[in-house]
Amino acid sequence: MAEKRKTSTPISYREAALVKRQRQAGDDDFSSSSQQIAIASSQNGQEKGLIRSVKRTSSLSHPILGLTGAHTSEVLDVKFSRDGSRIAAASADRTISIWSVYGECANIGQLKGHSKAVTCLCFSNTINDALYSGSADGTVIVWDSTTGEKQRRLRGHRAVVNCVSVTRSGPELLVSASDDGRIMIWDPQAKEPLDVLDVGYPVTAVAFSEDSSQIYVGGIDNQIHIYDLTRKAIALTLRGHMDTITSISLSPSGSHILSTSFDDSLRIWDIRPFAPEPNPSDPNSNASNPRLYRTLRGTTFGGFENLLIKAGWSADGEKVVAGGADRTCTIWDVESSSILYKLPGHRGTCTAAVFHPREPVVVSCSTDTTLLLGEIDP
């Protein structure tokens, strides 16, 4: 059942009263989308010593928010709902917290049902309010994220479920992958899997293709295998990573996938059926590996904890974001391969980060038990 937990108002990392001032002549950059924030004050905030204008780019109540108090152990995954109004966070304390994105960003529910750490999450793309969670207890649970009702428990794996993914369109299908070396395709309304692929080694990342005819699989063999579900065979293997794959994410257009690895790199792969030849004049192209579109560096994924750090795309496909063992959330521009933001704030490994589906907003989670929600320039 969903259980509401009393929490304090989310922390604003720009904690101070908003200060109004009259618009002065020449203030061309000052608009209704800006806020005046006191960043230094005295006498309990009565005298504002230093005022800063912050340009707002989203509908959040504050530019940066800390969501705290819901978990007592590491937060391992985080996702926005399809409409962007809610956040779900999975924790090693065996619970899933549900947060509202707008207004007070309150913790509106706590889902309990797994007997061990909740390792991964995904919202349905076709069924309203459906949420899927995988756990170290070897099961996948189907939830109604609004009511907190546990609708079905899917049993079949014999070890930790590392990742879950759903189809983008058509009949709803769910794929899960585990340390037991098996990948299972599910109809969320049925108790038994529709299909089982036994790859023989721990699988750490999985995602459906745009048309649901293929799945992208990463594991401890350092490679990404594209499985054709009709032929039940590997159609293509993408080689380039030098260590375990920690996450795979399909681009909004369905033409590329993003992978992260313990080799401290993010790689973007062109998975179109007839990928164009690399442009020799493009310094970021790779003639020896034409499917490898970009290699992004600038953060650490391994660390001593060896957590499966997750990454994701922006809604327009122009940026990607990832957590890191260096306690930061990093955002890259895809075309230039350059780092746009290196966002601090967490006191432990940033285990996952994801873009809002509609606004220039990012949420990240960490082993420090907190989530950070903030806006960036569009």
TAURQUI-V834418 format. One record per residue. N is the residue number from 1. NEAR is the number of other ideal C-beta (glycine too) atoms within 10 Angstrom. Layout:
N | NEAR
N | NEAR
This chain:
1 | 11
2 | 19
3 | 10
4 | 12
5 | 15
6 | 7
7 | 16
8 | 8
9 | 11
10 | 21
11 | 16
12 | 16
13 | 13
14 | 16
15 | 12
16 | 17
17 | 11
18 | 11
19 | 13
20 | 6
21 | 11
22 | 5
23 | 10
24 | 7
25 | 5
26 | 7
27 | 12
28 | 7
29 | 8
30 | 14
31 | 11
32 | 7
33 | 10
34 | 14
35 | 16
36 | 16
37 | 20
38 | 18
39 | 13
40 | 11
41 | 16
42 | 9
43 | 7
44 | 6
45 | 11
46 | 8
47 | 10
48 | 17
49 | 10
50 | 10
51 | 14
52 | 14
53 | 13
54 | 17
55 | 13
56 | 14
57 | 15
58 | 20
59 | 14
60 | 20
61 | 15
62 | 22
63 | 19
64 | 16
65 | 25
66 | 19
67 | 25
68 | 16
69 | 17
70 | 22
71 | 26
72 | 11
73 | 13
74 | 20
75 | 29
76 | 26
77 | 26
78 | 28
79 | 24
80 | 23
81 | 20
82 | 16
83 | 12
84 | 17
85 | 14
86 | 21
87 | 24
88 | 24
89 | 26
90 | 30
91 | 24
92 | 19
93 | 19
94 | 20
95 | 22
96 | 29
97 | 25
98 | 23
99 | 24
100 | 14
101 | 23
102 | 13
103 | 9
104 | 13
105 | 23
106 | 16
107 | 23
108 | 18
109 | 24
110 | 19
111 | 25
112 | 14
113 | 18
114 | 26
115 | 10
116 | 14
117 | 18
118 | 28
119 | 25
120 | 27
121 | 23
122 | 21
123 | 21
124 | 19
125 | 14
126 | 14
127 | 15
128 | 12
129 | 16
130 | 22
131 | 25
132 | 27
133 | 26
134 | 28
135 | 24
136 | 20
137 | 21
138 | 21
139 | 19
140 | 27
141 | 20
142 | 20
143 | 25
144 | 16
145 | 25
146 | 16
147 | 12
148 | 20
149 | 13
150 | 17
151 | 13
152 | 15
153 | 14
154 | 24
155 | 13
156 | 18
157 | 25
158 | 11
159 | 14
160 | 20
161 | 28
162 | 24
163 | 27
164 | 24
165 | 22
166 | 21
167 | 19
168 | 15
169 | 11
170 | 10
171 | 8
172 | 18
173 | 19
174 | 24
175 | 29
176 | 27
177 | 30
178 | 25
179 | 19
180 | 18
181 | 18
182 | 20
183 | 23
184 | 24
185 | 18
186 | 24
187 | 14
188 | 17
189 | 10
190 | 10
191 | 11
192 | 11
193 | 21
194 | 13
195 | 12
196 | 12
197 | 21
198 | 10
199 | 16
200 | 10
201 | 12
202 | 18
203 | 26
204 | 23
205 | 26
206 | 26
207 | 24
208 | 23
209 | 19
210 | 16
211 | 11
212 | 18
213 | 13
214 | 19
215 | 22
216 | 25
217 | 26
218 | 28
219 | 23
220 | 15
221 | 18
222 | 16
223 | 16
224 | 26
225 | 18
226 | 18
227 | 22
228 | 14
229 | 19
230 | 9
231 | 10
232 | 9
233 | 8
234 | 13
235 | 15
236 | 15
237 | 12
238 | 21
239 | 12
240 | 19
241 | 23
242 | 11
243 | 15
244 | 21
245 | 27
246 | 28
247 | 27
248 | 24
249 | 23
250 | 20
251 | 21
252 | 16
253 | 11
254 | 15
255 | 15
256 | 22
257 | 25
258 | 26
259 | 24
260 | 29
261 | 24
262 | 23
263 | 17
264 | 18
265 | 18
266 | 27
267 | 24
268 | 23
269 | 24
270 | 18
271 | 23
272 | 12
273 | 6
274 | 5
275 | 14
276 | 8
277 | 8
278 | 18
279 | 10
280 | 8
281 | 6
282 | 12
283 | 7
284 | 16
285 | 15
286 | 15
287 | 11
288 | 7
289 | 15
290 | 13
291 | 22
292 | 20
293 | 25
294 | 22
295 | 15
296 | 22
297 | 14
298 | 17
299 | 24
300 | 16
301 | 27
302 | 17
303 | 17
304 | 7
305 | 12
306 | 13
307 | 22
308 | 22
309 | 26
310 | 28
311 | 25
312 | 22
313 | 22
314 | 22
315 | 14
316 | 12
317 | 15
318 | 13
319 | 21
320 | 26
321 | 28
322 | 28
323 | 32
324 | 26
325 | 22
326 | 18
327 | 19
328 | 21
329 | 27
330 | 25
331 | 18
332 | 25
333 | 16
334 | 22
335 | 12
336 | 10
337 | 17
338 | 10
339 | 14
340 | 16
341 | 16
342 | 13
343 | 20
344 | 11
345 | 17
346 | 24
347 | 11
348 | 18
349 | 24
350 | 30
351 | 28
352 | 29
353 | 27
354 | 25
355 | 23
356 | 21
357 | 16
358 | 13
359 | 19
360 | 17
361 | 22
362 | 23
363 | 24
364 | 26
365 | 33
366 | 24
367 | 22
368 | 19
369 | 20
370 | 22
371 | 26
372 | 25
373 | 25
374 | 22
375 | 21
376 | 19
377 | 8
378 | 11
